[in-house]
């Protein structure tokens, strides 16, 4: 069991653990033994985020690295983006965008106010100009103005599953409404053998976006293990060559599926009435690292 600690004056140390009850469970921050200012966030034992306060460009989780490859390539290097992040965690990707694309205007939506308070206290994003709001992702999306963002990232988990109301065709259509011309939609899709759930998400995006791609580890694509698929959609052509190079050079190599492959794998797009949460991962898969 971790013990609740108060931040000490003069800085924080990651050589500790922090445990607190939040609105939707029990959150823990575990210090990274290899990086003095890095932490892993878990909620009810499920690993949600990893953050290095000294180096926000250090990305520990495979799927976050793949999402960052997309962020790096969808606009000119270093140019600011208007970004909406549905799902907060410890704000890993928003921190990355703030550092690599200075001047970006970013909103982070997180349903758990207690978690926001915990992250704000222990992992502050000082000087990174993040607008963090507490609320439901679907409701926040509905309130967002049309054509108001360049990047929309879906990375919402209730425990270890993406809620059903964020997996439907109607949800993806509303995401497309919020994107400016040339904007990019990125969704973290967790799935296992056969990728049955991911195929429904491919179908939902296929009915909305003119161009699709997906980044996935070979073992996940081949059904050898549970894992994450990074789904990408846009109304403009995606930087496939750059994504292929970045994914191949990554310490955790991934395959890049082009538009034709994603559409060929798509199954039936779920409506709001028929949508289901992402599947339950194997025991311990997203657990304590």
Protein Blocks (a to p, Z undefined) as FASTA:
>chain_A
ZZdddddehiacfkbcdddddfkbccdddddfkbmkbccddeehiafbdcdfklmmbcfb
lklmmmmmmmmmmpcehiacddddehjklolmmmmmmmmmghiacddddfblmlmmmmmm
mmccehklpacddddfklmmmmpcghkbfbdcddddehjaccfklmcfklmmmmmmmpcg
hiacdddddddehilmmmmmmmmmmmmbmbdcddddfklmnopagcdddddddfbdcdfk
lmmmmmmmpmbdcddddfklmmmmpccdddfklgccdddddehklmcZZ
